[in-house]
Amino acid sequence: MSKNLKKRSKGYKPKQLDNNAHFKALVMARPLSETVKQKFLTDIVVAIVAMTRGGGAIQHFHTLATMIEISAIFIKGVFYEKSYEPALVEAKNGLFRSKQRYESSNVFGLDGPAIQAIKECQEIFKDVLDNITGTDLANAIDIINKNLREKNFYTPDMMAA
């Protein structure tokens, strides 16, 4: 018997392969389905209505923040459409003001410029959803989660520089 053949340790547990990996890869490589797009857009409309009426919850705030961040990732990285940047910056600033308002009065709400900018971002987000795949969306969400873990948050001071 050869000396190179060693008994495996008890801690070795091989990873189970996913039998449907090729199907998942094909699905993620396709453009987003209308059902997925509609789910995103419906959640955004609900969040906008709640936040404009002053009855927004933390969930609505996070929905709008995610929409703006996904749009910003694709506009700055993949599509690079400079004309969309002012709306994205104003929407981020509007959400920042909303967060400050919540911290002082425990009410989420949006002011006029923020409402207008977020509605513009909603249109931008529709365009983004029409032009990305499931893999692109998953990668954007991974970037957002990484930024959250690293506490890399947006502040209005970032855009002034």
C-alpha positions, -999 to +999 in steps of 0.1 A: +000+000+000+012+035-009+022+060+017+004+088-003-031+073+004-042+088+037-074+083+055-096+113+054-103+132+086-137+130+102-143+167+094-144+162+057-179+166+043-180+170+005-204+197-008-235+184-024-238+194-061-269+211-072-286+190-098-305+220-112-276+244-115-277+245-153-314+254-152-308+282-126-279+295-148-302+297-178-330+314-159-307+339-144-292+347-178-326+357-192-341+392-190-364+396-159-399+383-164-429+406-165-440+391-132-408+400-114-408+435-129-445+440-119-437+429-083-409+454-080-429+482-095-460+475-074-440+475-042-425+509-053-458+524-060-471+513-026-440+528-009-443+561-027-480+564-018-473+556+019-443+580+021-461+609+004-491+606+028-468+606+058-478+571+068-446+554+056-429+526+075-393+515+076-401+488+050-413+516+025-382+536+032-360+505+024-380+497-007-373+532-021-337+532-010-331+499-027-348+511-059-326+542-060-294+522-052-301+496-079-307+524-104-276+542-094-254+511-097-266+505-133-267+541-144-231+548-131-217+514-141-233+496-169-255+522-188-237+554-178-264+579-185-252+612-171-285+629-175-301+607-148-276+615-121-293+648-108-325+629-102-307+601-084-288+625-062-319+645-054-338+613-046-310+601-023-310+635-006-348+634-002-346+600+015-318+613+037-341+642+048-369+617+053-346+597+076-337+628+096-374+636+099-381+601+112-353+604+138-368+637+151-405+630+149-409+592+143-428+599+110-415+589+076-426+614+049-412+630+018-410+667+008-420+681-026-386+679-043-380+644-030-414+632-043-406+646-078-371+631-078-383+597-066-410+596-093-383+603-118-362+575-103-392+552-107-391+558-144-354+552-145-358+520-126-384+508-151-358+513-178-332+495-158-355+465-152-362+463-189-325+460-197-310+437-171-310+400-163-316+381-131-278+377-126-273+415-130-300+421-104-285+396-080-251+412-084-265+447-077-281+434-046-248+418-035-231+452-040-258+469-018-255+442+009-217+445+008-219+483+013-243+478+042-220+453+059-191+477+054-212+506+067-206+525+034-237+547+035-247+576+014-247+611+029-254+644+011-218+655+019-205+628-005-221+646-035-208+680-025-172+670-029 
